[in-house]
Amino acid sequence: MASAAPRARLTPPTPAMHPHRKRARSPPASGSLVRCSSSGNGAPRDHRRRWQSPAAGSPGRVYQRHRAQQYGVPSRRWVLAEEALTSDGDACTIMSYNILADNNAHYHPDLYLDVPWDAMRWDSRRRLIIREIRHWDPDLEVDRFRDIATEMENRGYQSRFKGRTGDAKDGCATFWKSKGLHLLEEDSIDFSEYNLRNNVAQIFVFELNRAQKLVVGNIHVLFNPKRGDVKLGQIRMLLEKANALAEKWGGIPIVLAGDFNSTPDLNISLHDRRQLSGLDSSEFALYDLCSSLKYQWSGEEVRNATGSSNVMVAKHPLNICSSYAMLKGNSNNRGHHGEPLATSYHKKFLGTVDYLWYTAGLECSRVLDTLPVGFLRRTRGLPTREIGSDHLPIVAEFVFTESAASTDSDQEDESDEDKESEEEATRGQHIYFSSDSDSSDEVG
């Protein structure tokens, strides 16, 4: 009798170690969406406004005080990289924001039982969302709803929208400041074409200040906690297509943003194949998925996760870092992985599912800290009359390091033996899923 297929296992991306470099700093955000900064542009930072984190234990870590929001929630603070100095490099600020599509909120009222009815109204939430985006003034913003496009374009942003298939009315949207970012190429993924449900993803190539190029990917992964195989398949395809586009343009850096609907501390050995997202092991653990049972993997599920029913180890060619995890500190809002403790909160989940990942050629110079978990608990669920979505926007500033051209030149001078050694080391970092041990479609 043929034995059952082994279970897949997800290994979180290993943070890449880059040499310390001086980083560019853009002025504090003053009130729009995505901002580009380059050598000689923008006013210098006022370092007198910095203050030491009240959480002792990270002497190199500083926070930057920011003007308080206009509504009654705790101020969010910029967490700066330890060597927060200026340089001649270009910088780009990127926001990822799941703004909770109105139709999803309407069809899943059980997730928002404790939310005041007026806080769920789209016209109210839209005003709060626009205010939030303007306040942090990013250069490039990714979300999943089309209704804010007109207001964004009136403020100098261009946009692209990719709608989900089937009966869904929402999708993924990407906005960028046309003044500093020039769109060179765009692509999208309709996962229904690969039997991976009706989610979508966007991939773009931008040129910053007519100098640096980067790939930006935007995705909203399937929510259904029972279909971890589909989640892994969607993420795998995004990684593969983003890498292909980056290679096409000469090995340029990549930023991947979105709601990945999985938790950062997922240990597949503790879950069966129907619990691969980690959502059921969140603080509330209200998804009753029969955790005492162990389900065998079918050929279709293996194919969804790895791309082939005969392949039990799926690989991707990217050495990915997490922007928030790279800036580890002793913040009350950060977990032991360095990721925020919570980026989303509704009746059945409190935890982190939103990420900003990046590759070599970029460094993360600062991130916007999230709100305290204690404050979120007191709200009894998002959105509120002051917060327009059940997700918090996450924001990171990225600085370009050495150009791809100089990297290629250095590689040409290496011996064949050095190249072979480097390739072997790189292959060791490619494993994203492994299979050597046991292990409602859409809402938020």
KOLKOLPA-571779 format. One record per residue (C-alpha): residue number from 0; residue in one letter; chain; y, z, x. Coordinates in steps of 0.5 Angstrom, whole numbers, plus 2048, in hexadecimal, padded with zeros to 3 digits. Example, Ala and Ser with C-alpha at 12.3 -4.5 7.8 and 13.67 -1.06 7.14 Angstrom:
BEGIN
@seq:0 type:a mol:A north:7F7 up:810 east:819
@seq:1 type:s mol:A north:7FE up:80E east:81B
***
This chain:
BEGIN
@seq:0 type:m mol:A north:800 up:800 east:800
@seq:1 type:a mol:A north:807 up:7FE east:803
@seq:2 type:s mol:A north:80B up:804 east:804
@seq:3 type:a mol:A north:812 up:805 east:801
@seq:4 type:a mol:A north:818 up:802 east:805
@seq:5 type:p mol:A north:81B up:808 east:809
@seq:6 type:r mol:A north:822 up:80A east:806
@seq:7 type:a mol:A north:829 up:808 east:809
@seq:8 type:r mol:A north:82D up:80D east:80D
@seq:9 type:l mol:A north:835 up:80D east:80E
@seq:10 type:t mol:A north:838 up:80F east:814
@seq:11 type:p mol:A north:83F up:810 east:814
@seq:12 type:p mol:A north:843 up:80B east:818
@seq:13 type:t mol:A north:844 up:80E east:81F
@seq:14 type:p mol:A north:84B up:80F east:821
@seq:15 type:a mol:A north:84D up:80B east:827
@seq:16 type:m mol:A north:850 up:80E east:82D
@seq:17 type:h mol:A north:857 up:80B east:830
@seq:18 type:p mol:A north:85A up:80D east:836
@seq:19 type:h mol:A north:861 up:811 east:834
@seq:20 type:r mol:A north:867 up:80C east:833
@seq:21 type:k mol:A north:86E up:80D east:831
@seq:22 type:r mol:A north:86F up:80B east:82A
@seq:23 type:a mol:A north:874 up:808 east:826
@seq:24 type:r mol:A north:878 up:80C east:821
@seq:25 type:s mol:A north:87C up:80A east:81B
@seq:26 type:p mol:A north:881 up:80E east:817
@seq:27 type:p mol:A north:87F up:812 east:812
@seq:28 type:a mol:A north:87D up:80F east:80B
@seq:29 type:s mol:A north:883 up:80E east:807
@seq:30 type:g mol:A north:881 up:80B east:800
@seq:31 type:s mol:A north:87D up:805 east:800
@seq:32 type:l mol:A north:876 up:802 east:801
@seq:33 type:v mol:A north:873 up:7FF east:808
@seq:34 type:r mol:A north:878 up:7FF east:80E
@seq:35 type:c mol:A north:877 up:7FC east:815
@seq:36 type:s mol:A north:87B up:7FE east:81B
@seq:37 type:s mol:A north:87B up:7FB east:822
@seq:38 type:s mol:A north:87F up:7FC east:829
@seq:39 type:g mol:A north:886 up:7FD east:828
@seq:40 type:n mol:A north:886 up:7FD east:820
@seq:41 type:g mol:A north:887 up:803 east:81C
@seq:42 type:a mol:A north:88B up:80A east:81D
@seq:43 type:p mol:A north:888 up:80F east:822
@seq:44 type:r mol:A north:884 up:815 east:820
@seq:45 type:d mol:A north:888 up:81B east:81F
@seq:46 type:h mol:A north:883 up:820 east:823
@seq:47 type:r mol:A north:887 up:826 east:821
@seq:48 type:r mol:A north:884 up:825 east:81A
@seq:49 type:r mol:A north:87D up:826 east:81C
@seq:50 type:w mol:A north:879 up:82D east:81B
@seq:51 type:q mol:A north:873 up:830 east:81E
@seq:52 type:s mol:A north:86D up:831 east:819
@seq:53 type:p mol:A north:86D up:838 east:816
@seq:54 type:a mol:A north:865 up:837 east:817
@seq:55 type:a mol:A north:864 up:839 east:81F
@seq:56 type:g mol:A north:85F up:836 east:823
@seq:57 type:s mol:A north:862 up:82F east:825
@seq:58 type:p mol:A north:867 up:830 east:829
@seq:59 type:g mol:A north:868 up:829 east:82A
@seq:60 type:r mol:A north:869 up:827 east:823
@seq:61 type:v mol:A north:86F up:827 east:81F
@seq:62 type:y mol:A north:871 up:825 east:818
@seq:63 type:q mol:A north:878 up:822 east:816
@seq:64 type:r mol:A north:87C up:825 east:810
@seq:65 type:h mol:A north:87D up:820 east:80B
@seq:66 type:r mol:A north:882 up:820 east:805
@seq:67 type:a mol:A north:87E up:823 east:7FF
@seq:68 type:q mol:A north:87C up:81E east:7FA
@seq:69 type:q mol:A north:880 up:81E east:7F3
@seq:70 type:y mol:A north:87B up:821 east:7EF
@seq:71 type:g mol:A north:878 up:828 east:7EF
@seq:72 type:v mol:A north:872 up:827 east:7F4
@seq:73 type:p mol:A north:871 up:82A east:7FB
@seq:74 type:s mol:A north:875 up:826 east:801
@seq:75 type:r mol:A north:870 up:821 east:804
@seq:76 type:r mol:A north:871 up:821 east:80C
@seq:77 type:w mol:A north:870 up:81C east:812
@seq:78 type:v mol:A north:86A up:81E east:816
@seq:79 type:l mol:A north:86C up:81C east:81D
@seq:80 type:a mol:A north:868 up:819 east:823
@seq:81 type:e mol:A north:868 up:81E east:829
@seq:82 type:e mol:A north:86B up:81A east:82E
@seq:83 type:a mol:A north:871 up:818 east:829
@seq:84 type:l mol:A north:875 up:814 east:82D
@seq:85 type:t mol:A north:879 up:80D east:82D
@seq:86 type:s mol:A north:877 up:807 east:830
@seq:87 type:d mol:A north:878 up:7FF east:82F
@seq:88 type:g mol:A north:872 up:7FE east:82A
@seq:89 type:d mol:A north:873 up:7FB east:823
@seq:90 type:a mol:A north:871 up:800 east:81E
@seq:91 type:c mol:A north:86F up:7FF east:816
@seq:92 type:t mol:A north:86E up:804 east:811
@seq:93 type:i mol:A north:868 up:803 east:80C
@seq:94 type:m mol:A north:867 up:807 east:805
@seq:95 type:s mol:A north:861 up:807 east:801
@seq:96 type:y mol:A north:862 up:809 east:7FA
@seq:97 type:n mol:A north:85D up:809 east:7F4
@seq:98 type:i mol:A north:861 up:809 east:7EE
@seq:99 type:l mol:A north:85C up:80A east:7E9
@seq:100 type:a mol:A north:85C up:804 east:7E5
@seq:101 type:d mol:A north:85E up:805 east:7DD
@seq:102 type:n mol:A north:858 up:802 east:7DA
@seq:103 type:n mol:A north:854 up:806 east:7DF
@seq:104 type:a mol:A north:857 up:80D east:7DD
@seq:105 type:h mol:A north:857 up:80B east:7D5
@seq:106 type:y mol:A north:84F up:809 east:7D6
@seq:107 type:h mol:A north:84D up:810 east:7D9
@seq:108 type:p mol:A north:851 up:815 east:7D6
@seq:109 type:d mol:A north:84C up:81A east:7D8
@seq:110 type:l mol:A north:84F up:81A east:7DF
@seq:111 type:y mol:A north:856 up:81C east:7DC
@seq:112 type:l mol:A north:854 up:822 east:7D7
@seq:113 type:d mol:A north:859 up:827 east:7DA
@seq:114 type:v mol:A north:85F up:822 east:7DC
@seq:115 type:p mol:A north:865 up:822 east:7D7
@seq:116 type:w mol:A north:865 up:81C east:7D2
@seq:117 type:d mol:A north:86C up:81A east:7D4
@seq:118 type:a mol:A north:86A up:81A east:7DC
@seq:119 type:m mol:A north:864 up:815 east:7DA
@seq:120 type:r mol:A north:869 up:810 east:7D7
@seq:121 type:w mol:A north:86A up:809 east:7DC
@seq:122 type:d mol:A north:871 up:809 east:7DB
@seq:123 type:s mol:A north:872 up:810 east:7DE
@seq:124 type:r mol:A north:86D up:80F east:7E3
@seq:125 type:r mol:A north:870 up:808 east:7E5
@seq:126 type:r mol:A north:877 up:80B east:7E6
@seq:127 type:l mol:A north:874 up:811 east:7EB
@seq:128 type:i mol:A north:870 up:80C east:7EF
@seq:129 type:i mol:A north:875 up:807 east:7F0
@seq:130 type:r mol:A north:87A up:80D east:7F2
@seq:131 type:e mol:A north:874 up:810 east:7F7
@seq:132 type:i mol:A north:873 up:809 east:7FA
@seq:133 type:r mol:A north:87B up:808 east:7FB
@seq:134 type:h mol:A north:87B up:80F east:7FE
@seq:135 type:w mol:A north:877 up:80E east:804
@seq:136 type:d mol:A north:879 up:807 east:805
@seq:137 type:p mol:A north:873 up:804 east:808
@seq:138 type:d mol:A north:873 up:7FD east:80B
@seq:139 type:l mol:A north:86C up:7FB east:807
@seq:140 type:e mol:A north:869 up:7FE east:801
@seq:141 type:v mol:A north:862 up:7FD east:7FE
@seq:142 type:d mol:A north:860 up:800 east:7F7
@seq:143 type:r mol:A north:85C up:7FD east:7F1
@seq:144 type:f mol:A north:861 up:7FB east:7EC
@seq:145 type:r mol:A north:866 up:7F5 east:7EA
@seq:146 type:d mol:A north:86B up:7F8 east:7E5
@seq:147 type:i mol:A north:86F up:7FB east:7EB
@seq:148 type:a mol:A north:870 up:7F4 east:7EE
@seq:149 type:t mol:A north:877 up:7F2 east:7EB
@seq:150 type:e mol:A north:87A up:7F9 east:7ED
@seq:151 type:m mol:A north:877 up:7F8 east:7F4
@seq:152 type:e mol:A north:879 up:7F1 east:7F5
@seq:153 type:n mol:A north:880 up:7F3 east:7F3
@seq:154 type:r mol:A north:881 up:7F7 east:7F9
@seq:155 type:g mol:A north:87F up:7F2 east:7FE
@seq:156 type:y mol:A north:877 up:7F2 east:7FE
@seq:157 type:q mol:A north:873 up:7EC east:7FD
@seq:158 type:s mol:A north:86C up:7ED east:7FA
@seq:159 type:r mol:A north:865 up:7EB east:7F8
@seq:160 type:f mol:A north:860 up:7ED east:7F3
@seq:161 type:k mol:A north:859 up:7EC east:7F2
@seq:162 type:g mol:A north:856 up:7EE east:7EB
@seq:163 type:r mol:A north:84F up:7F1 east:7EA
@seq:164 type:t mol:A north:84A up:7ED east:7E7
@seq:165 type:g mol:A north:847 up:7EE east:7E0
@seq:166 type:d mol:A north:84B up:7F2 east:7DB
@seq:167 type:a mol:A north:84F up:7F6 east:7E0
@seq:168 type:k mol:A north:856 up:7F5 east:7DF
@seq:169 type:d mol:A north:858 up:7F8 east:7E6
@seq:170 type:g mol:A north:857 up:7F6 east:7ED
@seq:171 type:c mol:A north:85A up:7F7 east:7F4
@seq:172 type:a mol:A north:861 up:7F5 east:7F6
@seq:173 type:t mol:A north:864 up:7F5 east:7FD
@seq:174 type:f mol:A north:86C up:7F5 east:7FE
@seq:175 type:w mol:A north:86F up:7F4 east:804
@seq:176 type:k mol:A north:877 up:7F4 east:806
@seq:177 type:s mol:A north:878 up:7EC east:807
@seq:178 type:k mol:A north:87E up:7EE east:80C
@seq:179 type:g mol:A north:879 up:7F0 east:812
@seq:180 type:l mol:A north:872 up:7EE east:810
@seq:181 type:h mol:A north:871 up:7E7 east:810
@seq:182 type:l mol:A north:86A up:7E5 east:80C
@seq:183 type:l mol:A north:866 up:7E0 east:810
@seq:184 type:e mol:A north:85F up:7E0 east:80C
@seq:185 type:e mol:A north:85C up:7E3 east:806
@seq:186 type:d mol:A north:855 up:7E4 east:804
@seq:187 type:s mol:A north:851 up:7E8 east:7FE
@seq:188 type:i mol:A north:84A up:7EA east:7FD
@seq:189 type:d mol:A north:848 up:7EA east:7F6
@seq:190 type:f mol:A north:842 up:7EE east:7F6
@seq:191 type:s mol:A north:83F up:7EC east:7F0
@seq:192 type:e mol:A north:83D up:7E5 east:7F3
@seq:193 type:y mol:A north:838 up:7EA east:7F8
@seq:194 type:n mol:A north:835 up:7EE east:7F2
@seq:195 type:l mol:A north:839 up:7F4 east:7F4
@seq:196 type:r mol:A north:83D up:7F5 east:7EE
@seq:197 type:n mol:A north:844 up:7F3 east:7EC
@seq:198 type:n mol:A north:848 up:7F6 east:7F1
@seq:199 type:v mol:A north:84D up:7F2 east:7F6
@seq:200 type:a mol:A north:850 up:7F3 east:7FC
@seq:201 type:q mol:A north:856 up:7EF east:800
@seq:202 type:i mol:A north:857 up:7ED east:807
@seq:203 type:f mol:A north:85D up:7EB east:80A
@seq:204 type:v mol:A north:860 up:7E9 east:811
@seq:205 type:f mol:A north:867 up:7EB east:812
@seq:206 type:e mol:A north:86C up:7EA east:818
@seq:207 type:l mol:A north:870 up:7EF east:819
@seq:208 type:n mol:A north:877 up:7EE east:81C
@seq:209 type:r mol:A north:875 up:7E7 east:81E
@seq:210 type:a mol:A north:871 up:7EA east:823
@seq:211 type:q mol:A north:86B up:7EE east:822
@seq:212 type:k mol:A north:865 up:7EC east:81D
@seq:213 type:l mol:A north:861 up:7F1 east:819
@seq:214 type:v mol:A north:85B up:7F0 east:814
@seq:215 type:v mol:A north:85C up:7F5 east:80E
@seq:216 type:g mol:A north:856 up:7F6 east:809
@seq:217 type:n mol:A north:857 up:7F9 east:802
@seq:218 type:i mol:A north:851 up:7FB east:7FE
@seq:219 type:h mol:A north:84F up:800 east:7F8
@seq:220 type:v mol:A north:848 up:801 east:7F9
@seq:221 type:l mol:A north:843 up:802 east:7F3
@seq:222 type:f mol:A north:844 up:809 east:7EF
@seq:223 type:n mol:A north:83D up:80A east:7ED
@seq:224 type:p mol:A north:83A up:810 east:7F1
@seq:225 type:k mol:A north:833 up:80D east:7EF
@seq:226 type:r mol:A north:834 up:807 east:7F2
@seq:227 type:g mol:A north:835 up:808 east:7FA
@seq:228 type:d mol:A north:831 up:802 east:7FC
@seq:229 type:v mol:A north:837 up:7FE east:7F9
@seq:230 type:k mol:A north:83C up:802 east:7FC
@seq:231 type:l mol:A north:839 up:801 east:803
@seq:232 type:g mol:A north:839 up:7FA east:801
@seq:233 type:q mol:A north:840 up:7F9 east:7FF
@seq:234 type:i mol:A north:842 up:7FD east:805
@seq:235 type:r mol:A north:83E up:7F9 east:80A
@seq:236 type:m mol:A north:840 up:7F2 east:807
@seq:237 type:l mol:A north:848 up:7F4 east:808
@seq:238 type:l mol:A north:846 up:7F6 east:80F
@seq:239 type:e mol:A north:843 up:7F0 east:811
@seq:240 type:k mol:A north:848 up:7EB east:80E
@seq:241 type:a mol:A north:84E up:7EF east:811
@seq:242 type:n mol:A north:84B up:7EE east:818
@seq:243 type:a mol:A north:84A up:7E7 east:817
@seq:244 type:l mol:A north:851 up:7E6 east:815
@seq:245 type:a mol:A north:853 up:7EA east:81B
@seq:246 type:e mol:A north:84F up:7E6 east:820
@seq:247 type:k mol:A north:852 up:7E0 east:81D
@seq:248 type:w mol:A north:859 up:7E2 east:81F
@seq:249 type:g mol:A north:857 up:7E4 east:826
@seq:250 type:g mol:A north:854 up:7EB east:825
@seq:251 type:i mol:A north:85A up:7EE east:822
@seq:252 type:p mol:A north:85A up:7F5 east:81F
@seq:253 type:i mol:A north:857 up:7F7 east:818
@seq:254 type:v mol:A north:85A up:7FC east:813
@seq:255 type:l mol:A north:855 up:7FE east:80D
@seq:256 type:a mol:A north:858 up:802 east:807
@seq:257 type:g mol:A north:856 up:804 east:800
@seq:258 type:d mol:A north:852 up:808 east:7FC
@seq:259 type:f mol:A north:84B up:808 east:7FF
@seq:260 type:n mol:A north:848 up:80D east:7FA
@seq:261 type:s mol:A north:844 up:811 east:7FF
@seq:262 type:t mol:A north:845 up:817 east:802
@seq:263 type:p mol:A north:846 up:818 east:80A
@seq:264 type:d mol:A north:841 up:81D east:80B
@seq:265 type:l mol:A north:83B up:819 east:808
@seq:266 type:n mol:A north:834 up:81B east:80B
@seq:267 type:i mol:A north:82F up:816 east:808
@seq:268 type:s mol:A north:829 up:81B east:80A
@seq:269 type:l mol:A north:82B up:81F east:804
@seq:270 type:h mol:A north:82C up:81A east:7FF
@seq:271 type:d mol:A north:827 up:815 east:7FC
@seq:272 type:r mol:A north:829 up:80E east:7FB
@seq:273 type:r mol:A north:82D up:80F east:7F4
@seq:274 type:q mol:A north:831 up:814 east:7F8
@seq:275 type:l mol:A north:834 up:810 east:7FE
@seq:276 type:s mol:A north:83B up:811 east:7FC
@seq:277 type:g mol:A north:83C up:819 east:7FD
@seq:278 type:l mol:A north:840 up:81A east:7F7
@seq:279 type:d mol:A north:83A up:81E east:7F4
@seq:280 type:s mol:A north:83B up:823 east:7F9
@seq:281 type:s mol:A north:842 up:824 east:7F8
@seq:282 type:e mol:A north:845 up:82B east:7F7
@seq:283 type:f mol:A north:844 up:82A east:7EF
@seq:284 type:a mol:A north:83D up:826 east:7F0
@seq:285 type:l mol:A north:83E up:825 east:7E8
@seq:286 type:y mol:A north:83A up:81E east:7E9
@seq:287 type:d mol:A north:833 up:820 east:7E7
@seq:288 type:l mol:A north:82F up:81B east:7EB
@seq:289 type:c mol:A north:828 up:81F east:7EC
@seq:290 type:s mol:A north:829 up:821 east:7F3
@seq:291 type:s mol:A north:822 up:824 east:7F3
@seq:292 type:l mol:A north:81F up:81D east:7F2
@seq:293 type:k mol:A north:81E up:818 east:7F8
@seq:294 type:y mol:A north:81E up:810 east:7F6
@seq:295 type:q mol:A north:81B up:80B east:7FA
@seq:296 type:w mol:A north:81F up:805 east:7FC
@seq:297 type:s mol:A north:81E up:7FE east:7F9
@seq:298 type:g mol:A north:81E up:7F8 east:7FC
@seq:299 type:e mol:A north:824 up:7F6 east:7F8
@seq:300 type:e mol:A north:828 up:7FD east:7FA
@seq:301 type:v mol:A north:826 up:7FB east:801
@seq:302 type:r mol:A north:829 up:7F4 east:801
@seq:303 type:n mol:A north:82F up:7F7 east:7FE
@seq:304 type:a mol:A north:831 up:7FC east:803
@seq:305 type:t mol:A north:82F up:7F8 east:809
@seq:306 type:g mol:A north:82F up:7F1 east:807
@seq:307 type:s mol:A north:827 up:7EF east:807
@seq:308 type:s mol:A north:821 up:7F3 east:804
@seq:309 type:n mol:A north:81E up:7F2 east:80B
@seq:310 type:v mol:A north:823 up:7F5 east:80F
@seq:311 type:m mol:A north:824 up:7FD east:80F
@seq:312 type:v mol:A north:829 up:7FE east:814
@seq:313 type:a mol:A north:830 up:7FB east:812
@seq:314 type:k mol:A north:835 up:7FA east:818
@seq:315 type:h mol:A north:83C up:7F8 east:818
@seq:316 type:p mol:A north:840 up:7F6 east:81E
@seq:317 type:l mol:A north:846 up:7FA east:81D
@seq:318 type:n mol:A north:848 up:801 east:821
@seq:319 type:i mol:A north:84C up:804 east:81C
@seq:320 type:c mol:A north:850 up:80A east:81C
@seq:321 type:s mol:A north:853 up:80E east:816
@seq:322 type:s mol:A north:85A up:80F east:816
@seq:323 type:y mol:A north:85A up:816 east:814
@seq:324 type:a mol:A north:854 up:818 east:817
@seq:325 type:m mol:A north:857 up:816 east:81E
@seq:326 type:l mol:A north:85D up:81B east:81D
@seq:327 type:k mol:A north:859 up:821 east:81D
@seq:328 type:g mol:A north:85D up:828 east:81C
@seq:329 type:n mol:A north:85C up:82F east:819
@seq:330 type:s mol:A north:85F up:82D east:812
@seq:331 type:n mol:A north:85D up:830 east:80C
@seq:332 type:n mol:A north:85D up:829 east:809
@seq:333 type:r mol:A north:858 up:827 east:80E
@seq:334 type:g mol:A north:850 up:827 east:80E
@seq:335 type:h mol:A north:84C up:828 east:814
@seq:336 type:h mol:A north:84B up:821 east:815
@seq:337 type:g mol:A north:853 up:820 east:815
@seq:338 type:e mol:A north:853 up:81C east:80E
@seq:339 type:p mol:A north:857 up:81F east:809
@seq:340 type:l mol:A north:854 up:825 east:804
@seq:341 type:a mol:A north:856 up:821 east:7FE
@seq:342 type:t mol:A north:859 up:81A east:7FC
@seq:343 type:s mol:A north:856 up:81A east:7F5
@seq:344 type:y mol:A north:855 up:81F east:7F0
@seq:345 type:h mol:A north:853 up:81E east:7E9
@seq:346 type:k mol:A north:84E up:822 east:7E4
@seq:347 type:k mol:A north:848 up:820 east:7E8
@seq:348 type:f mol:A north:84A up:820 east:7EF
@seq:349 type:l mol:A north:84F up:823 east:7F4
@seq:350 type:g mol:A north:84E up:820 east:7FB
@seq:351 type:t mol:A north:850 up:81A east:800
@seq:352 type:v mol:A north:84E up:813 east:7FE
@seq:353 type:d mol:A north:854 up:80F east:801
@seq:354 type:y mol:A north:855 up:80D east:808
@seq:355 type:l mol:A north:859 up:809 east:80D
@seq:356 type:w mol:A north:854 up:806 east:813
@seq:357 type:y mol:A north:856 up:802 east:819
@seq:358 type:t mol:A north:854 up:7FF east:81F
@seq:359 type:a mol:A north:856 up:7FE east:826
@seq:360 type:g mol:A north:85C up:7FB east:828
@seq:361 type:l mol:A north:860 up:800 east:823
@seq:362 type:e mol:A north:861 up:808 east:824
@seq:363 type:c mol:A north:863 up:80C east:81E
@seq:364 type:s mol:A north:869 up:810 east:820
@seq:365 type:r mol:A north:86A up:814 east:819
@seq:366 type:v mol:A north:867 up:815 east:812
@seq:367 type:l mol:A north:86A up:818 east:80C
@seq:368 type:d mol:A north:866 up:81F east:80B
@seq:369 type:t mol:A north:863 up:820 east:804
@seq:370 type:l mol:A north:865 up:825 east:7FF
@seq:371 type:p mol:A north:861 up:82C east:7FF
@seq:372 type:v mol:A north:85B up:82D east:7FC
@seq:373 type:g mol:A north:85D up:833 east:7F8
@seq:374 type:f mol:A north:863 up:830 east:7F5
@seq:375 type:l mol:A north:85F up:82A east:7F3
@seq:376 type:r mol:A north:85A up:82F east:7F0
@seq:377 type:r mol:A north:860 up:832 east:7EC
@seq:378 type:t mol:A north:861 up:82C east:7E9
@seq:379 type:r mol:A north:85A up:82C east:7E6
@seq:380 type:g mol:A north:85A up:824 east:7E7
@seq:381 type:l mol:A north:85E up:81E east:7E9
@seq:382 type:p mol:A north:862 up:81B east:7E6
@seq:383 type:t mol:A north:868 up:81F east:7E4
@seq:384 type:r mol:A north:86F up:81F east:7E2
@seq:385 type:e mol:A north:871 up:81E east:7E9
@seq:386 type:i mol:A north:86B up:81A east:7EC
@seq:387 type:g mol:A north:86A up:814 east:7E9
@seq:388 type:s mol:A north:863 up:813 east:7EB
@seq:389 type:d mol:A north:85C up:816 east:7EC
@seq:390 type:h mol:A north:85C up:814 east:7F4
@seq:391 type:l mol:A north:862 up:816 east:7F9
@seq:392 type:p mol:A north:864 up:811 east:7FD
@seq:393 type:i mol:A north:862 up:811 east:804
@seq:394 type:v mol:A north:867 up:80E east:80A
@seq:395 type:a mol:A north:867 up:80D east:811
@seq:396 type:e mol:A north:86B up:80A east:816
@seq:397 type:f mol:A north:867 up:805 east:81B
@seq:398 type:v mol:A north:86A up:803 east:822
@seq:399 type:f mol:A north:868 up:7FD east:826
@seq:400 type:t mol:A north:865 up:7FE east:82D
@seq:401 type:e mol:A north:863 up:7F8 east:832
@seq:402 type:s mol:A north:863 up:7F1 east:82F
@seq:403 type:a mol:A north:85C up:7EE east:82E
@seq:404 type:a mol:A north:85F up:7E8 east:833
@seq:405 type:s mol:A north:85F up:7EE east:839
@seq:406 type:t mol:A north:858 up:7F0 east:837
@seq:407 type:d mol:A north:855 up:7EA east:837
@seq:408 type:s mol:A north:858 up:7E9 east:83E
@seq:409 type:d mol:A north:855 up:7EF east:840
@seq:410 type:q mol:A north:84E up:7ED east:83E
@seq:411 type:e mol:A north:84E up:7E7 east:842
@seq:412 type:d mol:A north:84F up:7EB east:848
@seq:413 type:e mol:A north:849 up:7EF east:847
@seq:414 type:s mol:A north:842 up:7ED east:84A
@seq:415 type:d mol:A north:83C up:7EB east:846
@seq:416 type:e mol:A north:839 up:7F2 east:847
@seq:417 type:d mol:A north:83F up:7F5 east:844
@seq:418 type:k mol:A north:83F up:7F1 east:83E
@seq:419 type:e mol:A north:838 up:7F2 east:83D
@seq:420 type:s mol:A north:839 up:7FA east:83D
@seq:421 type:e mol:A north:83F up:7F9 east:839
@seq:422 type:e mol:A north:83B up:7F5 east:834
@seq:423 type:e mol:A north:836 up:7FA east:834
@seq:424 type:a mol:A north:83A up:800 east:833
@seq:425 type:t mol:A north:83E up:7FC east:82D
@seq:426 type:r mol:A north:837 up:7FB east:82A
@seq:427 type:g mol:A north:836 up:802 east:82A
@seq:428 type:q mol:A north:83C up:804 east:825
@seq:429 type:h mol:A north:83A up:7FE east:820
@seq:430 type:i mol:A north:835 up:802 east:81C
@seq:431 type:y mol:A north:838 up:804 east:815
@seq:432 type:f mol:A north:832 up:805 east:811
@seq:433 type:s mol:A north:82B up:807 east:814
@seq:434 type:s mol:A north:824 up:809 east:811
@seq:435 type:d mol:A north:821 up:80D east:816
@seq:436 type:s mol:A north:821 up:813 east:812
@seq:437 type:d mol:A north:820 up:816 east:80B
@seq:438 type:s mol:A north:825 up:815 east:807
@seq:439 type:s mol:A north:83E up:809 east:7E2
@seq:440 type:d mol:A north:840 up:804 east:7E7
@seq:441 type:e mol:A north:847 up:805 east:7E7
@seq:442 type:v mol:A north:84C up:80A east:7E6
@seq:443 type:g mol:A north:851 up:80C east:7EC
***
